[in-house]
């Protein structure tokens, strides 16, 4: 039986742990304060839309963004991304962090004071700001007044009840908030990016309006019952999953058939029966038997293509990359190549790293000069004084307007020390 450490030995450990916890709380509060300060240093820009010849309104360059509730100031969208990169998080996470700081500083001043004093941890305050950003000023003031003195000991349920009480201050405001909340909370996600974590199976989840959910449930019940005769050995859950596949395929026929494009390289001599499936939304590694099952699936069309040689330098004289160049770029770098960005390359623009020019004086449309950038980070590179260069096929060096340098590859972003 292991001996318990003596009090003399345990006390220094506990004291050090308490000190570390205190440092952690104060460091988070300091970062929270700096997030709000950075927002104040970069107010929302005034931009004019551009109307194209066809009458389409387009916005270029930096844009104003509102990240907190009524009464909180907006800020520069590009500044959000620069702050996020500096603290080592994605732009989306940076929006959430700065938004919470602005919400707290401008709409919950009593709570803010306690955070700055290290009396309430930032993680708990962020749970509160998730609830209060939708409240009018009077509602936020109510929550601030009632929760600030006790927030350090409040449970999540108590926080939610305080917000609900604030919503009920006026029925009109509550009704409008409920309507907005109902629309904002509906979602349905097919998590294709998690297929590699589940042996080729994809998690699906959502929150639907009741009539929609009822219709889906009735269709799944009918479909699973119909499959019982054909597949009596399958469980109810399995038959419901198959029924959903039939719905996606349009019931019968070819309409709505899902297409899975597999870039697979496998030789019989390898013997292990594992296929390496490449691509940004693919499941990673699957067995030959599993691929065979996909090919037999009524709701799936599987196209197997040979892997593109990612080291081949493809060139075109045109500005627009060829379909093969785009596919090669997407397979080479599966996500946006900006610091900490995880946006799928298939949803990204294909950027000319060195700007293209019709005279040939600029960067050419070649494999080496093309990289996927999501729309925001593409605008930042074009209009926001960010620059980057390619170091290898999958590694890039970004320099921010402030002079920070980030080394980005497919798995990691590192900030270089000066």
C-alpha positions in Angstrom: 0.0 0.0 0.0 1.4 3.4 -1.0 2.3 5.7 1.8 0.4 9.0 2.0 2.8 12.0 1.8 3.3 13.7 5.2 1.8 17.1 5.9 5.2 18.7 5.7 5.7 17.4 2.2 2.1 17.9 1.0 1.7 21.5 2.1 4.3 23.0 -0.3 2.6 21.1 -3.2 -0.8 22.5 -2.3 0.5 26.0 -1.8 2.2 25.8 -5.2 -1.0 24.6 -6.8 -3.0 27.4 -5.2 -0.4 29.9 -6.4 -0.5 28.5 -9.9 -4.3 28.6 -9.9 -4.2 32.3 -8.9 -1.7 33.1 -11.6 -3.9 31.4 -14.1 -7.0 33.4 -13.1 -5.0 36.7 -13.2 -3.4 35.9 -16.6 -6.8 35.1 -18.1 -8.2 38.4 -16.7 -5.3 40.3 -18.2 -5.8 38.7 -21.6 -9.5 39.5 -21.3 -8.6 43.2 -20.6 -6.2 43.3 -23.5 -8.9 41.9 -25.8 -11.2 44.8 -25.0 -8.3 47.3 -25.2 -7.3 46.0 -28.7 -10.9 46.4 -29.8 -10.9 50.0 -28.6 -7.7 50.6 -30.5 -9.3 49.3 -33.7 -12.8 50.8 -34.0 -15.2 49.7 -36.7 -14.0 51.1 -40.1 -16.3 53.2 -42.3 -16.5 51.4 -45.6 -18.5 52.1 -48.7 -19.9 49.2 -50.7 -19.0 48.8 -54.4 -21.8 48.3 -56.9 -20.8 46.2 -59.9 -21.9 46.7 -63.5 -24.6 44.1 -62.9 -26.0 45.9 -59.8 -24.5 43.5 -57.3 -23.3 45.2 -54.0 -19.9 43.9 -52.9 -17.8 44.7 -49.9 -14.0 44.7 -50.1 -11.3 45.3 -47.6 -11.8 45.6 -43.8 -15.3 45.5 -42.5 -17.0 46.5 -39.3 -18.1 43.7 -37.0 -20.4 43.8 -34.0 -19.4 41.1 -31.5 -21.4 42.1 -28.4 -24.9 43.3 -27.5 -26.7 46.6 -27.7 -24.5 49.5 -26.7 -21.2 47.8 -27.1 -18.9 49.2 -29.8 -18.0 47.5 -33.1 -14.5 47.0 -34.3 -12.3 46.1 -37.3 -12.8 42.6 -38.7 -9.1 42.4 -39.7 -8.1 43.4 -36.2 -10.0 40.5 -34.7 -7.9 38.1 -36.9 -4.6 39.7 -35.9 -5.4 39.5 -32.2 -6.5 35.9 -32.5 -3.3 35.0 -34.3 -1.2 36.7 -31.6 -2.8 34.7 -28.8 -2.6 31.4 -30.7 -6.3 30.8 -31.5 -8.4 30.7 -34.7 -10.2 33.9 -36.0 -13.6 32.4 -35.0 -12.3 31.8 -31.4 -10.9 35.3 -31.4 -14.3 36.7 -32.3 -15.8 34.9 -29.3 -13.1 36.0 -26.9 -13.2 39.7 -27.9 -17.0 39.6 -28.1 -17.1 38.3 -24.5 -14.7 41.0 -23.3 -16.7 43.8 -25.0 -19.9 42.4 -23.6 -18.6 42.3 -20.1 -16.7 45.7 -20.2 -19.5 47.8 -21.7 -22.7 46.0 -20.6 -21.7 44.3 -17.3 -19.5 46.9 -15.6 -19.9 45.4 -12.1 -18.9 41.9 -13.3 -16.0 43.5 -15.2 -14.6 45.0 -12.0 -14.7 41.7 -10.3 -13.0 40.0 -13.2 -10.2 42.6 -13.2 -9.7 42.1 -9.5 -9.3 38.3 -10.0 -12.4 37.5 -8.0 -14.3 35.8 -10.8 -12.7 33.6 -13.4 -13.0 34.5 -17.1 -14.3 31.1 -18.1 -17.4 31.6 -15.9 -17.9 35.2 -17.1 -17.9 33.9 -20.7 -20.7 31.5 -19.9 -22.6 34.5 -18.6 -21.9 36.7 -21.7 -23.1 33.9 -24.0 -26.5 34.5 -22.4 -26.5 38.3 -22.0 -25.4 39.5 -25.4 -29.0 39.1 -26.7 -30.5 41.2 -23.9 -31.4 44.9 -24.3 -29.5 47.3 -22.2 -32.0 47.2 -19.3 -31.8 43.4 -19.2 -28.0 43.4 -19.1 -28.1 46.0 -16.4 -30.5 43.8 -14.3 -28.2 40.8 -14.7 -25.1 42.8 -13.8 -26.7 44.3 -10.7 -28.0 41.0 -9.4 -25.3 38.5 -10.4 -22.1 40.5 -10.0 -21.9 40.2 -6.1 -22.4 36.4 -6.2 -21.2 35.3 -9.6 -18.1 33.6 -8.3 -20.4 31.0 -6.5 -23.2 30.9 -9.1 -24.0 27.7 -10.9 -24.9 27.7 -14.7 -28.5 27.1 -13.8 -28.5 30.3 -11.6 -27.0 32.3 -14.4 -29.6 31.1 -16.8 -32.4 31.9 -14.4 -31.1 35.4 -13.9 -31.1 35.9 -17.7 -34.6 34.5 -18.0 -35.8 36.9 -15.3 -34.2 39.8 -17.2 -35.9 38.7 -20.4 -39.3 38.8 -18.6 -38.9 42.4 -17.5 -41.0 43.4 -20.5 -43.1 40.8 -22.4 -42.6 42.5 -25.8 -38.8 42.3 -25.5 -39.0 38.7 -24.2 -41.2 37.7 -27.2 -38.8 39.2 -29.7 -35.8 37.6 -28.0 -37.6 34.2 -27.9 -38.4 34.5 -31.6 -34.8 35.4 -32.5 -33.4 32.7 -30.2 -35.6 30.0 -31.8 -34.4 30.9 -35.2 -30.8 31.2 -34.1 -30.7 27.8 -32.3 -32.0 25.6 -35.2 -29.2 23.7 -36.9 -28.4 20.4 -38.6 -24.8 19.2 -38.9 -23.3 16.3 -40.8 -19.8 16.1 -39.3 -17.9 14.8 -42.4 -14.6 16.0 -40.9 -15.0 13.5 -38.0 -15.2 10.4 -40.3 -11.6 9.5 -39.7 -12.3 9.3 -36.0 -15.2 6.8 -36.4 -13.9 4.3 -38.9 -15.7 6.0 -41.8 -18.9 6.7 -39.8 -20.1 10.3 -39.6 -21.8 11.8 -36.6 -25.0 13.7 -37.3 -26.8 16.0 -34.9 -29.2 19.0 -34.9 -31.9 21.0 -33.4 -35.1 21.2 -35.5 -38.4 22.9 -35.3 -41.0 20.5 -34.0 -43.0 20.0 -37.2 -39.8 19.3 -39.2 -38.5 16.9 -36.5 -41.9 15.1 -36.4 -41.9 14.6 -40.2 -38.4 13.3 -40.1 -39.2 10.9 -37.3 -42.3 9.6 -39.1 -40.2 9.0 -42.3 -37.5 7.1 -40.4 -40.1 5.0 -38.6 -41.7 4.1 -42.0 -38.4 3.5 -43.6 -37.0 1.3 -40.9 -40.2 -0.8 -40.8 -40.0 -1.2 -44.6 -36.4 -2.5 -44.3 -37.3 -5.0 -41.6 -38.4 -7.6 -44.3 -35.2 -7.1 -46.3 -32.9 -7.0 -43.3 -34.5 -8.8 -40.3 -31.0 -9.4 -38.7 -30.3 -5.6 -38.3 -31.1 -3.7 -35.2 -33.7 -0.9 -35.2 -31.0 1.8 -34.9 -29.1 0.3 -37.9 -32.3 0.2 -40.0 -33.1 3.8 -39.1 -29.6 4.8 -40.2 -30.2 3.0 -43.5 -33.6 4.7 -43.8 -32.0 8.1 -43.5 -29.7 7.1 -46.4 -32.7 6.2 -48.5 -34.2 9.6 -47.7 -31.0 11.3 -48.8 -31.2 9.4 -52.0 -34.7 10.7 -52.7 -36.4 7.5 -51.7 -35.7 5.6 -54.9 -34.1 6.4 -58.2 -31.0 8.5 -58.7 -32.1 11.9 -57.5 -30.2 13.1 -54.5 -27.6 10.3 -54.6 -24.6 11.2 -52.5 -21.3 11.1 -54.4 -18.1 10.1 -52.5 -14.9 10.8 -54.3 -12.1 8.6 -53.1 -8.4 9.3 -53.9 -7.0 5.9 -53.0 -3.6 4.3 -53.6 -3.3 0.6 -52.8 -1.4 -2.3 -54.4 -2.2 -5.9 -54.0 1.4 -6.6 -52.9 0.8 -4.6 -49.7 -1.5 -7.4 -48.5 -2.9 -5.5 -45.5 -6.2 -4.6 -47.1 -6.0 -1.0 -45.9 -6.7 1.9 -48.3 -5.3 5.3 -47.7 -8.1 7.7 -48.6 -6.9 11.2 -49.2 -8.8 14.5 -49.3 -10.0 17.2 -47.0 -13.4 15.6 -46.0 -12.5 11.9 -46.3 -12.4 9.4 -43.6 -8.6 8.8 -43.7 -7.9 5.0 -43.7 -10.5 2.4 -44.5 -10.5 -1.3 -45.4 -11.1 -2.7 -48.9 -14.2 -4.4 -47.5 -15.6 -1.1 -46.2 -15.0 0.6 -49.6 -16.8 -2.4 -51.2 -19.8 -1.8 -48.9 -19.9 1.9 -49.9 -20.0 0.8 -53.6 -23.0 -1.4 -52.9 -24.9 1.2 -50.9 -28.1 2.3 -52.7 -27.7 6.0 -51.6 -24.0 6.4 -52.6 -22.1 6.8 -55.8 -18.4 6.1 -55.2 -15.9 7.5 -57.7 -12.4 6.1 -57.3 -9.7 8.3 -58.8 -5.9 7.8 -58.8 -4.1 10.1 -56.4 -2.8 13.2 -58.1 1.0 13.7 -58.0 1.1 16.5 -55.5 4.7 17.4 -56.5 4.0 17.9 -60.2 4.2 21.6 -61.1 1.0 22.4 -63.1 0.8 25.6 -65.1 -1.8 27.6 -67.0 -1.5 31.0 -68.8 -5.0 32.0 -67.6 -5.8 33.7 -64.3 -8.3 31.0 -63.2 -6.7 27.8 -62.1 -7.7 24.6 -63.9 -9.8 22.0 -62.2 -6.8 19.8 -61.8 -4.8 22.6 -60.2 -7.6 23.3 -57.7 -7.9 19.6 -56.8 -4.1 19.4 -56.4 -4.1 22.5 -54.2 -6.9 21.2 -52.0 -5.3 17.8 -51.5 -1.9 19.4 -50.8 -3.3 21.8 -48.1 -6.7 20.5 -46.8 -7.5 23.8 -45.0 -7.0 27.5 -45.3 -3.3 28.2 -45.0 -3.7 31.2 -42.6 -2.5 30.9 -39.0 -4.8 28.6 -36.9 -7.5 28.5 -39.6 -9.3 25.1 -40.0 -11.7 26.1 -42.8 -11.9 23.3 -45.4 -9.9 24.1 -48.5 -12.9 23.1 -50.6 -14.8 26.1 -49.3 -11.9 28.4 -49.9 -10.7 30.7 -52.6 -7.6 29.7 -54.5 -5.2 32.6 -54.0 -2.2 33.7 -56.1 0.5 34.1 -53.5 2.3 36.5 -55.8 -0.5 38.5 -57.4 -1.2 37.6 -61.0 -0.9 40.1 -63.8 -2.0 39.7 -67.4 1.3 41.1 -68.7 3.1 38.2 -67.0 4.9 40.6 -64.7 3.3 39.2 -61.6 2.9 35.7 -60.2 1.9 33.0 -62.6 -0.9 30.5 -62.2 1.2 27.6 -61.1 1.0 25.0 -58.4 3.7 26.7 -56.4 1.9 30.0 -56.5 -1.6 28.8 -55.5 -2.8 28.2 -52.0 -6.3 27.9 -50.4 -7.5 30.9 -48.3 -10.9 31.4 -46.8 -12.7 34.6 -47.9 -11.8 36.6 -44.8 -8.2 35.7 -44.8 -8.0 36.2 -48.6 -9.4 39.8 -48.1 -6.9 40.4 -45.3 -4.0 39.3 -47.6 -5.3 41.5 -50.4 -6.4 44.6 -48.5 -5.1 44.2 -44.9 -1.3 44.5 -45.2 -0.7 40.8 -44.3 1.9 39.1 -46.5 2.9 35.5 -46.9 5.4 33.4 -48.8 5.6 29.7 -49.5 8.4 27.8 -47.9 7.5 24.2 -49.0 4.4 22.6 -50.5 2.7 22.6 -47.2 4.5 25.3 -45.2 3.9 29.0 -45.3 5.4 32.1 -43.6 2.9 34.8 -42.7 3.8 38.4 -41.5 1.2 40.5 -39.8 0.8 44.3 -40.1 2.4 44.5 -36.6 5.4 42.5 -37.8 4.7 39.2 -36.1 5.8 36.2 -38.1 3.9 32.9 -38.1 5.1 29.6 -39.5 2.1 27.6 -40.7 2.0 24.1 -41.9 -0.8 21.5 -42.2 -0.9 20.6 -38.5 0.5 23.5 -36.5 1.0 27.3 -36.4 4.1 28.6 -34.6 4.9 32.3 -33.9 8.5 33.0 -34.5 10.4 34.9 -31.8 12.1 38.0 -33.0 
